[in-house]
């Protein structure tokens, strides 16, 4: 049995005309490539190369093996391509659902890794407001989707046939205009310190707004909602402009396009859990591959325990 790596080395030397040039093409050092060729000669039981002042040429045995080596390597490459097609990782389409924060900060690195490994798979990304994303998975509109829920909060079970696999849990933090007294200190800020503060909040039906206001009320901190917006990015911009303070996911505070003061809260009970929704047994190999990459991408993001 001939090692395909050594056969590839023989082909490279034949095409380059010297061990040095072939080594550079393959990413080896010249001594390392020479060792591979010496092992191939022992496997063949014959000298395959003759070195001369201009480089290297093949012997008659080397020429004979070269023809077969090219056929073997071509067959192996064809097998690799056919297996990729068979497993759904060459060609086809992968449809992903996401919400804005994950689509901006967490999904791109995973998709970049996927694209490098499987450039033939067509990718499409659609933005949803949770829990619409899980419904899209159930309806077959997307192959998998990133979604989130707030803790504490009313549980929102996914549709039948859809599983939620947790990826990341992040705290909700206080954001203020730069230099604000509430974010000037160190350590966690008790929720009671927010009493009487003008609050920039999400739309009334947003789960985050409901849970934030419930937690503040339980801590005895009555607040006045001065401004509303359905977008975290707009909330952060309004806070930065001095219209009030807000409680937002840590990732939004970190990625804000406008300057903010940021401080963690005490107790740290307000959190957002990000999950990937998928259909177990009903997905594609491409979806399974991206799901694994998402775990890697999310685990590298600094988040609250």
N, C-alpha and C positions, 0 to 999 in steps of 0.2 A: 504494500500500500504506500503510495506516494503522498506526502504531506502537501495539501494545496498551497500552503504558504511558501513552501520551497519551489513548487512549480511556478508560482507567480514570480518568485525571485529569478528563476531561469528566463522567463519571458521578458522581465524587465531588463536583464543584462543583454539579452539578444537585441532588444529594441534600442537600448541606450548605447551599446557598444563598449561599455566599460563598467566595472563594478562600482567605481566612485560615482558616476552619473546615475546608475541604477539605484544605489543606496540613497542618494539625495531625493530621487523620485518617490521612493517607498517610505522615506522617513527613518531609515536605518543609518547606522554608521557603517563605513566600508568594512571594518573587521567583522561586525555582526553579520553583514550580508555574506561575507566570505565563509563564515561558519555554516550558514544555512546551505550554501552551495556545496560545501564539502560534505555535509550530511546527505544531500541529494545524490552526490556522486557515489557515496557508500551504498545508498539504497539501490542505485542503478547498477552498481558493480562495474562502472566504466568511467573514464575521464570524460567530462562534458564540456570543459572549457580549456582553452589555451590562452595564456597571457602573453602579450607582446608589447613592444614599446608604444604602440598606438592605442592600446586598450586590451580588449578581450574578444576572442572569436570562439564560436562553438565548434566542437569536434563533430565527426559524423554521428556519433552516439548522441551528442547534444542536439544536433539538428533533428534527428529522429524523435527524441523525447519532446522537443519543442512543439512539433506538430500535435502530438497527443496532449501536451500540457494545455495548449490553447483550446483544444476541444473540451477537455475536462473543466477548465475554468469557465468557458462559455456555458456549459451545461449547468454548472453550479450556480452561476448568475441567473440563468433562466429559471432554475428551481426556486431560488430566493424570490424572484419576482412573482412566480405563480403562487407560491405560498402566501405572499403578502396579499395578493388578490383574493385568495381563498379565505383568508382570515379577516378580510374587510379593511385592511390597513393600506391598501393601494387603490386609489380611486374611491368613488362613492362620496357621500356627504355626511358631515357631522353637524347637527343643529344644536346650538347651545342657548339656553335662556339664562338671564342674569338680571340682577338689580344694579342700580347705578354705582354704588360704592364698590361692590365686588368687581363689576365690569371695568371700573377705572383703575383700581389698585391691585387686585389679586388675580383676576383672570388672565391678563396679558402675558405674564411670565410663563404660565402653564401652557397657553396656546402657542407661545413662541417655541417652547421645547417640543410640543407636539408637531408643529410645522417642520422643524428641522428633521425629526425622525420620520415623518410621513408626509412629504410634500405633495403627494398626489391626492390627498383627501381634501375635498372642498369644505370650507368652514363657513358657517353662518351664525351670527350672534343677534339675539333679539332681547330687548329690554322689557322687563315686566315689573309690576309692583306686586310684591308678595301679598296674598298667596296665589296670585294669578299664575305664577311660574309652575307651581305644582300641578295646577289644573291643565296647563299646557303639556306637561309631561304625560299626564293621564290620557289626554286626548290624542297623543302622538304628534303634536305640533313641533315638539323639540325632543331630542334624545335624552338630554339631562338638563338640569337647571340649578342655578344657585339661588337660594332663598334664605330668609331669616325670620326669626321670631324673637320677641322680647321676654326677658325673665326678670322679675315675675310678670306673668301675663296669662291671659286665657289661652289654654292649649288649642292649637288649630291642627287637628289631625289631618294628614294628607289624604287625598282621594284613594279609593280602593286600587290596589295594584301598584301603588307608588310608595317607595321607602325614602326616608330622610336619613342621611348619613352625616352626623355632625363633623364639621371641619375646623371651626374656630369659635371661641367665645371671647368677646371683648367687652370691657366696661363702658358704661356711659359716663362721660366726664363733663365738668363745668367748663364752658368757654365764655370769655369776656373780651371786651376791648383791651388792647395792650395797655398795661399800667394800671388796670383796675385793682382796687384794694383786695377783692376776694381772691384773686389769683396771684397776688404779690407774695403771699406767705408760702411756707413749705409744709409738707405733710398733707394729710387728707383734711378736707373742709367738711365740718358737720353740716348736714342738710338744714339744720335749724338756722344756719347763717344766711340762708337764702330768703328768709322771711322778709316780705315787703319789697323784694327786688322786682323790677320790671322784667317780664319773661318774654323772650322771642320763642315762639313755639311752632310746632307743625300744625297741619290742618286738624280740625276737631276730631275726625274719625281715625286719625293715625294712632296705632297701638302705642307708639313711643310716647306721644303726648299724654294719653290716658294714664299710662303707668307712671310717668314722671310726676304728673300732678297728683296722683294718688299717693305716691311715696312722700312727696313734699307735704301733703295734707296730713298724713299719718305722723310725720315728724313735727307737726305744729308749725310748719312754715307756709303761711298763706302767701301766694304770689299773684301778681296781676299780669295777665297776658296782654301785652301791649301791641304785639304784631304777630301775624301768622303767615306761614308759607308752606307749601307742600314739598319744598326742596330743602335738603340739608345744606346744600351749597349756598342757597339764598339765605337761609337762617344764619349761617356762619358769616356771610358778608354783612348782614344787618347788624349782627353782634359786633363785628369789627368796627362798624361805623358808629357804635355807641348807642344803638337803640334799645339795648337791654342785654340780659345774659341768657344763656341757653344751656340745656343738657343734651349732649349729642354723643353718638358712638365715637370711641377713641380714634378710630380710623379716619373719620371725617375731620376731627380736630387736627390730626397729624397731616392730612393731605389738603387742608384748606388753602385756597388760593389767596386769601386775605389774612393779614397778621392777627393773631389771637393770643390772649392769655389763657392758659389751660391749667386745670387743677383737678385731682382726683377727689371723689366724694366719700364721706363716711356716714353710714355704712356703705360698703361697695356692693350693694344688692342689685342695682340696676345694670342689666347686661343685655347684650344682643348675641344670639347664637346663630351662626351662619352654617348652613347645611347644603349638601348637594342632594337633589331629588332625582330619582331614577326608577326605572322599572326592572326589578330583579328578574333575570331570565328572559327579559324581553328586549334587552339592549343589544348593541353591536359591539364587536371587538374594539372599534375606534372609541366608542363611548366609555368602555371599561378602561382603556388606556388613558384617556383624558382624566377620568375619575382618580386614577392612581397619581397622575401628575398634579392634580389639584391638591391632594393630600400633602405632597412635597412642597408645593408653592405656599400653601397656607401655614404649614408647620414652620416655615422660615420667617413668617411675619410675627413680630413681637406683639403679644397680646396678653391680656390679663389671664391669670390661671382660672 
